[in-house]
Every structure is written in C-alpha cells, then in structure tokens.
Amino acid sequence: KKKNAMEGTSTTPMAEDLPRTKLSEHLENHVRVKVDEYLESAAKAKAEAENITMEQAVKEIDAGQITIRQVTSMDRKLEVRERMKRRYAFKNYPSEFTFRCKCITVFQNLDGVDVILFGLYVYEHDEKNPAPNTRAVYVSYLDSVHFMRPRKMRT
C-alpha cells in the first residue's frame, strides 16, 4: 500500500440498511437474544476448557451479526382455474383468492460480507378469504445454506 493513499470505501448497501418492519424487528430481536445466550455459554465453556480469559474466548468464537428482514410484502390474487371451479361447484367455490406474499430473509455478516443464510416465502390469507383459506398461511418456499457461524448453531 502506498503512503498517503486513500483507503477505499464501499457504498454497497448492507442488510442492516434494508427497511425494517415490525415482523422483522420482532424476529431479529428474538434470534439475537438466543444467539447471544448461546455465544455466552460457548465462550464460558471454551474459557474453562482451554484455561483462557472470557474476553479471549469471546474473540475466538467466530460469529457475525445476524440481520433479519422482510424484503417483500405484496397483495396478490389467485384466480381459480375452470377445472377446480367445476369440480367444487357444489361447495360454492370462489373464483379467486386474495393473499399477501411475504419474503423473510436471514443474513449473517461473515468476514465483512452479508450472506443470506435462510429464505422463506409465505402466502397469508386473511379472515375475509372464503374457506378453505380463511386465516391460513402456506409456506411457498423455504431454503437455507450451511454457512452459519459458529457451526454448532446450525440446525
């Protein structure tokens, strides 16, 4: 590195910069409490096992900050196909269902990069929807990757 050279700065938005919602704040706070409890317990065990200070044990446990965000929330309509309408005509089956599609993601900052560890898409049907979807939530998509640190926190 040259002397007097300016250090580069990134303007790339991070997961923390994504908008918060009540749902994402609730989930993030709950998860962070559980992660902190685990890290404290793991650091205590490491300090006792390796005869090191608690501060040193905390530094050695590699865990990036967890960020949870609801990245989408869209109102949509599902139009029922003709074959389904005919099949369930005797039940007065509706021609469409309205629902809200939400995507929730979990990020962990690993070595300065926010990595998506978990993604969840759900379809929420409210109380105004006719049966069989009245007040129902369906998981549309769920995926996770194995990069979470510390490794023992993975499920």
C-alpha positions in Angstrom: 0.0 0.0 0.0 1.4 3.4 -1.0 1.9 6.0 1.6 -0.8 8.7 1.8 -3.0 6.6 -0.4 -6.7 6.9 0.3 -8.4 3.9 1.7 -11.3 2.6 -0.4 -14.8 2.8 0.9 -17.8 0.9 -0.3 -21.2 2.4 -0.9 -22.8 -1.0 -1.3 -25.9 -1.2 1.0 -25.7 -3.9 3.7 -28.5 -6.0 5.1 -28.8 -3.5 8.0 -29.7 -0.8 5.5 -32.8 -2.6 4.3 -36.1 -1.3 5.7 -37.3 -2.7 9.0 -40.8 -3.9 9.7 -42.5 -4.9 13.0 -42.2 -8.5 12.0 -38.5 -8.3 11.1 -37.7 -6.4 14.3 -39.6 -9.0 16.4 -37.8 -11.9 14.7 -34.4 -10.3 14.8 -34.6 -9.4 18.5 -35.7 -12.9 19.4 -33.0 -14.5 17.4 -30.3 -12.1 18.6 -31.2 -12.9 22.2 -30.9 -16.7 21.6 -27.6 -16.2 19.7 -26.2 -14.1 22.5 -27.2 -16.7 25.1 -25.5 -19.4 23.0 -22.3 -17.4 22.5 -22.0 -16.6 26.2 -22.5 -20.3 27.1 -20.0 -21.4 24.4 -17.4 -18.8 25.4 -17.7 -19.8 29.1 -17.2 -23.5 28.2 -14.2 -22.6 25.9 -12.6 -20.4 28.6 -12.9 -23.2 31.2 -11.7 -25.9 28.8 -8.7 -24.0 27.5 -7.9 -22.1 30.6 -8.2 -18.7 28.9 -10.0 -15.5 29.8 -13.6 -15.0 29.0 -12.7 -12.0 26.8 -10.3 -14.1 24.8 -12.8 -16.9 24.4 -15.4 -14.5 23.1 -12.9 -13.1 20.5 -12.1 -16.6 19.3 -15.7 -17.7 18.7 -16.4 -16.6 15.1 -19.9 -15.2 14.9 -21.1 -12.4 12.6 -24.1 -10.2 13.3 -27.5 -11.7 12.4 -29.9 -9.4 10.5 -33.5 -10.4 9.6 -35.5 -8.5 7.1 -38.9 -8.9 5.5 -37.8 -8.0 1.9 -41.2 -8.2 0.2 -44.9 -7.9 1.1 -47.3 -7.9 -1.8 -51.0 -8.2 -2.1 -51.9 -10.7 -4.9 -54.9 -12.6 -6.3 -55.0 -16.2 -7.2 -57.6 -16.9 -9.9 -59.2 -20.4 -9.6 -58.9 -22.4 -12.8 -62.1 -23.6 -14.5 -61.5 -27.3 -13.7 -61.3 -26.5 -10.0 -64.5 -24.4 -10.2 -66.4 -27.2 -11.9 -65.1 -29.9 -9.6 -66.1 -27.9 -6.4 -69.2 -26.1 -7.8 -71.4 -27.9 -5.2 -69.3 -26.2 -2.5 -69.8 -22.7 -3.9 -66.1 -22.4 -4.6 -64.9 -18.8 -5.2 -63.4 -17.7 -8.5 -60.4 -16.0 -6.8 -58.5 -15.8 -3.5 -56.6 -12.7 -2.3 -53.5 -13.2 -0.3 -50.3 -11.4 0.8 -47.0 -12.8 -0.3 -44.1 -12.2 2.1 -40.4 -13.0 1.9 -38.3 -13.1 5.0 -34.5 -13.5 4.8 -31.8 -14.1 7.5 -28.4 -12.6 6.9 -25.2 -13.1 8.8 -22.2 -10.8 8.4 -19.3 -13.2 7.6 -15.9 -11.6 7.0 -17.5 -8.2 6.2 -20.0 -9.7 3.7 -23.7 -10.1 4.4 -24.6 -13.7 3.4 -28.2 -14.9 3.1 -28.5 -18.0 5.3 -32.2 -18.5 5.1 -35.1 -17.5 2.9 -38.8 -18.0 3.5 -41.8 -17.2 1.2 -45.3 -17.4 2.7 -48.8 -16.8 1.4 -51.0 -15.3 4.1 -54.8 -15.4 3.7 -56.9 -13.2 6.0 -60.2 -13.7 7.7 -62.0 -12.2 4.6 -61.0 -15.1 2.5 -63.5 -17.9 1.9 -62.9 -21.5 3.0 -60.7 -23.4 2.8 -58.2 -20.5 3.0 -59.7 -18.5 5.8 -56.9 -17.2 8.1 -54.4 -19.6 6.6 -50.7 -19.3 6.0 -48.9 -21.5 3.4 -45.2 -21.9 3.1 -44.4 -21.5 -0.5 -40.7 -21.7 -0.4 -38.1 -22.4 2.2 -34.3 -22.7 1.8 -31.1 -22.4 3.8 -27.4 -22.7 3.4 -24.8 -24.2 5.7 -22.6 -21.2 6.2 -23.8 -20.0 9.6 -21.1 -19.4 12.2 -20.4 -20.8 14.7 -21.1 -24.1 13.0 -22.7 -25.7 16.1 -25.6 -23.2 15.9 -26.8 -24.7 12.7 -29.9 -26.9 12.9 
